[in-house]
Amino acid sequence: MGRSLPILGVPGVLGEHKRTLIITDFTQSLGAELLTNPDFSAWTDDNPDGWTVLYESGGNPEATERDPDQTHADAKTVGGALNLYNTTGANVPRVQQTVLTVGHWYEVDQFVTAWAVGYLQVFISPWYRQYNEARHARDIMRSDTTAAVILISGLLGDATIDSISAKRITLNAQQTMPADAIIDFTYALPVSPVAGDTINVFYRISGASLEAAYTCWRAYIRRNDANTNWDFRLDSVSAGTATNRINATYVGDVIGIRVQCAGSLHDFWTTVNGTDWTKRGAQINVSHNDTQTGVNTVYSSQATPTKLTVTPL
C-alpha cells in the first residue's frame, strides 16, 4: 500500500465485472524517536532531563531516579530509571513531554521494571496502559493530544519505568473497497511478541485517511497482557470511540484475518495456516458506516505483512 503498489485489480466495475484488489507491497514505516531522554539516562537535580515533572512535593509525592529493579525505598546505585512515588492522598506525580501531533498514529514501547504498590499509567489520550506489575509492552494508538504522560494513578503508588519510546507510524496509503466485500489480510507474526502487539484491519473507513478521521470498523488480533497468547477483537469506531462487538480470547498464533461485510452484517474468521479458517464470534448485525469505502492495515513494527486481498461481494 503506497508507492508502486502491485494492484492486480481495483474495486468497482470494469466491463460489467467487479475486480479484486490484491496488495503485496506494504510501505508502513516507523519514524524516529520523538521523546527526549526516553531511557531516563540523563538527570539534573534528581529530575529526568527533557521531562516536565508535575505535582512533586519534596520527597512525597516524588519523581526520582532509581536503578531499573528498584522501588522508592531502595538506595540508587547505577540509576537510569524513573520511579514515581506517592502516599499523600493528594495530587499524583507525573512526568510529561509535549511532542505528539493530534491525529497521528504512534507505536509506544514501554519497560516497567519494578513495582511495589498502586498503578502506573502511560497515558496518551484517549489511549492508556495501566501497570500493576513489571512488564514490557508495545502498543499502537492514534493520539488526540500532544502530550505523552507517565503518572501514578490513584492515591497510593510506587513503580519504576526503565524506558519508553514513542515513534510515529507512517501509514500505508488508504485504499478503496466496495462497501460489501471479503477482506483477507495475512502476515508473519513477531518472532518475539510482547504484550500489546497488535495487527489491525480497518475497513469501511470514513474520510481520506485514518489520520483525517477515525470512524470505521476495526478487526484485529492483540497480544494479551500476560504475553501468553493472542486475542481477536472487533470494534465499531465512531470519532475515535470504540464499541467492542466481538472479543475472542486465546485464538492461537493466527497468521490471517478474514472479514466479510454485507450491509449491516459482519462475519470474521482467523487462520493459523493460511488454509483453514476458524469463525470468531457470532454474526454481527449493526448498522454503522454501511456505505463507506476506505480500507487499510496498521500493525506492530515487529510483524511482517504479506498480502491484503479485497474481493467484492
C-alpha positions in Angstrom: 0.0 0.0 0.0 1.6 3.3 -1.0 4.3 3.6 -3.6 4.1 1.5 -6.8 1.6 -1.0 -5.4 1.1 -4.2 -7.4 -2.7 -3.7 -7.8 -4.0 -6.5 -9.9 -7.5 -5.1 -9.9 -9.4 -2.3 -8.3 -12.8 -2.4 -6.7 -15.6 -1.2 -9.0 -17.0 -2.1 -12.4 -14.9 -2.7 -15.5 -16.8 -4.1 -18.4 -19.6 -5.1 -16.0 -17.2 -7.3 -14.0 -16.1 -6.5 -10.4 -12.4 -6.7 -9.9 -10.4 -7.9 -6.9 -7.8 -5.7 -5.2 -4.5 -7.5 -4.3 -1.7 -5.8 -2.5 1.6 -7.4 -1.6 3.9 -4.3 -1.3 3.4 -2.5 2.1 5.1 0.8 3.0 4.2 1.4 6.6 7.2 2.7 8.4 8.3 3.7 11.9 9.8 7.1 12.4 12.5 8.5 14.7 12.3 8.6 18.4 10.1 11.7 19.5 10.9 11.7 23.2 13.9 13.4 24.7 15.8 11.2 27.2 13.5 8.2 26.6 15.7 5.8 28.6 16.0 8.2 31.6 19.8 8.1 31.4 20.2 11.9 31.9 19.2 13.7 35.2 19.5 17.2 36.7 18.7 17.8 40.3 17.0 14.4 40.5 14.6 15.2 37.7 14.9 13.5 34.3 16.2 15.8 31.6 13.7 16.6 28.9 10.7 15.8 31.0 8.3 18.2 32.8 7.7 17.0 36.4 4.3 17.8 37.9 2.8 17.6 41.4 6.1 16.8 43.1 6.4 18.0 46.7 9.7 17.2 48.5 10.0 13.5 48.9 6.3 12.7 48.7 4.9 12.8 46.0 8.1 12.4 44.1 9.6 11.6 40.7 13.1 10.4 41.3 16.0 8.3 39.9 16.4 4.7 40.8 18.0 1.5 39.3 15.7 -0.3 36.9 15.0 -3.0 39.5 14.4 -0.7 42.4 11.4 1.0 44.0 11.3 4.1 46.2 12.7 2.6 49.4 15.9 1.5 47.7 19.1 3.5 47.5 20.2 4.3 44.0 23.4 2.8 42.7 23.6 2.8 38.9 20.4 4.8 38.3 18.9 5.2 34.8 15.3 4.6 35.6 12.3 6.7 36.8 10.5 6.0 40.0 7.1 7.6 40.7 6.0 7.5 44.4 3.0 8.9 46.3 1.4 8.1 49.7 -0.1 11.5 50.4 -3.6 11.0 49.2 -3.2 14.3 47.2 -2.1 15.1 43.6 -0.4 12.2 41.9 3.1 12.7 40.5 3.7 12.6 36.8 6.2 13.5 34.0 5.3 14.5 30.5 6.6 15.8 27.2 4.6 17.7 24.5 5.9 16.1 21.3 2.9 14.5 19.6 0.5 15.6 16.9 -3.2 15.1 17.1 -4.4 12.5 14.6 -1.1 10.8 14.1 -0.6 7.1 14.9 2.2 6.0 17.2 3.9 2.9 18.4 4.6 3.2 22.2 7.2 0.8 23.6 7.5 0.7 27.5 9.5 -1.2 30.0 8.1 -1.1 33.6 10.8 -2.9 35.5 9.8 -2.6 39.2 6.5 -2.3 41.0 5.6 -2.2 44.7 2.0 -0.8 45.0 -0.7 1.1 43.2 -0.9 1.7 39.4 1.5 3.3 36.9 -0.1 4.6 33.7 1.4 5.5 30.4 -1.2 7.9 29.0 -1.6 9.4 25.5 -5.2 10.4 25.2 -7.5 8.7 24.6 -5.3 5.6 25.0 -3.6 4.5 28.2 -1.8 1.4 29.5 -2.0 0.6 33.2 0.6 -1.4 35.1 0.3 -3.2 38.4 3.3 -5.4 37.8 6.7 -5.2 36.0 6.1 -5.7 32.2 7.3 -4.9 28.7 4.5 -3.7 26.4 4.3 -2.3 22.9 1.1 -0.6 21.8 -0.3 1.1 18.7 -2.6 4.1 19.1 -3.9 7.3 17.5 -3.4 10.4 19.6 -6.0 13.2 20.2 -3.5 15.1 22.3 0.0 16.5 22.1 1.3 15.2 25.4 2.9 11.9 26.4 2.3 11.4 30.2 3.6 8.9 32.7 1.9 9.0 36.1 0.9 7.2 39.2 -2.8 6.6 39.0 -4.6 6.7 42.4 -3.5 8.0 45.7 -1.0 5.3 46.6 1.7 4.2 44.2 5.3 3.1 43.9 6.6 1.9 40.5 9.7 2.3 38.2 9.9 2.6 34.5 13.2 2.0 32.8 12.4 3.4 29.3 9.6 4.5 27.0 9.7 5.1 23.2 7.2 7.0 21.1 7.6 6.8 17.4 5.2 8.0 14.6 3.8 5.3 12.3 3.7 6.5 8.7 0.6 4.5 7.4 0.2 2.6 4.2 -1.8 4.6 1.7 -5.5 4.1 2.2 -7.2 2.0 -0.5 -10.8 1.9 -1.8 -13.0 -1.1 -1.2 -16.6 -1.8 -2.2 -18.9 -1.3 0.8 -19.8 -5.1 0.6 -16.7 -7.3 0.4 -14.5 -10.0 1.7 -11.2 -8.8 3.1 -8.3 -11.2 3.8 -5.1 -9.9 5.5 -2.1 -12.3 6.0 1.2 -11.6 7.8 4.1 -13.1 9.7 3.8 -12.6 13.5 6.5 -11.0 15.5 9.2 -13.5 16.3 9.3 -12.4 20.0 5.9 -10.8 20.7 5.3 -8.7 23.7 2.1 -7.6 25.5 0.1 -5.2 23.3 1.5 -6.1 19.9 -1.4 -5.6 17.5 -2.3 -6.3 13.9 -5.3 -4.3 12.6 -7.6 -4.4 9.6 -9.5 -1.1 9.4 -12.4 -1.2 6.9 -15.3 1.0 5.9 -13.2 4.0 6.9 -14.8 7.4 6.7 -12.8 10.2 5.0 -9.5 10.3 3.3 -7.4 8.5 5.9 -7.2 7.2 9.5 -5.4 10.3 10.4 -8.0 12.7 9.0 -10.9 10.8 10.7 -11.2 7.8 13.0 -14.7 6.4 12.2 -14.7 2.9 10.8 -14.7 -0.8 11.7 -11.6 -2.4 13.2 -10.9 -6.1 13.3 -7.6 -7.1 15.0 -5.5 -9.5 16.9 -3.7 -8.3 20.0 -1.1 -10.0 22.3 -2.7 -10.3 25.7 -1.3 -8.5 28.8 0.2 -11.7 30.1 2.1 -12.2 26.8 0.9 -15.8 26.6 -1.5 -15.8 23.6 -3.3 -13.7 21.0 -6.9 -12.4 21.3 -9.2 -11.4 18.5 -11.4 -8.3 18.7 -13.9 -6.4 16.6 -14.8 -2.8 17.3 -17.0 -0.3 15.6 -15.4 3.1 16.0 -17.1 6.5 15.9 -14.9 9.6 16.1 -12.3 7.6 18.0 -14.7 6.0 20.5 -14.7 2.2 20.1 -17.5 -0.2 20.9 -16.4 -3.8 21.2 -18.6 -6.2 19.2 -16.5 -9.5 19.4 -13.9 -10.5 22.0 -12.5 -13.9 21.4 -9.6 -14.8 23.7 -6.7 -17.3 23.2 -7.1 -17.7 19.4 -3.5 -19.0 19.0 -0.8 -17.9 16.6 -3.1 -16.7 13.8 -1.4 -15.5 10.6 -4.5 -14.2 8.9 -7.7 -12.2 9.5 -10.8 -12.5 7.2 -13.7 -10.0 7.2 -17.0 -10.3 5.4 -19.3 -7.3 5.4 -22.6 -7.0 3.6 -24.9 -4.2 4.6 -25.2 -4.2 8.4 -23.9 -7.9 8.6 -20.3 -8.6 9.6 -18.6 -12.0 9.9 -15.0 -12.8 10.9 -12.5 -15.7 10.7 -8.9 -16.3 11.6 -6.3 -18.8 10.3 -3.2 -20.4 11.8 -2.0 -21.9 8.5 -3.4 -19.8 5.7 -5.8 -22.5 4.5 -8.2 -23.4 7.3 -10.3 -20.6 8.7 -12.0 -20.5 12.1 -15.1 -18.3 12.6 -14.8 -15.9 15.5 -18.0 -15.0 17.4 -21.5 -14.8 16.0 -22.5 -12.7 13.0 -22.8 -9.0 13.9 -25.8 -7.1 12.7 -25.0 -3.5 13.4 -25.6 -0.6 11.1 -22.5 1.6 11.2 -20.7 3.2 8.3 -22.5 0.8 6.0 -21.6 2.6 2.8 -18.1 3.8 3.5 -15.3 2.5 1.3 -11.9 3.1 2.9 -9.7 0.1 3.9 -6.2 0.0 5.5 -4.0 -2.1 7.8 -1.8 -1.0 10.7 0.4 -3.4 12.5 3.2 -3.8 15.0 6.7 -2.9 13.7 7.7 -6.5 14.6 5.1 -8.0 12.3 5.6 -8.5 8.5 2.5 -8.1 6.2 2.3 -10.5 3.2 -1.0 -9.9 1.4 -4.2 -7.8 1.5 -7.0 -9.1 -0.7 -10.3 -7.3 -1.1 -12.9 -9.3 -3.1 -16.3 -7.6 -3.9 -19.4 -9.4 -3.0 
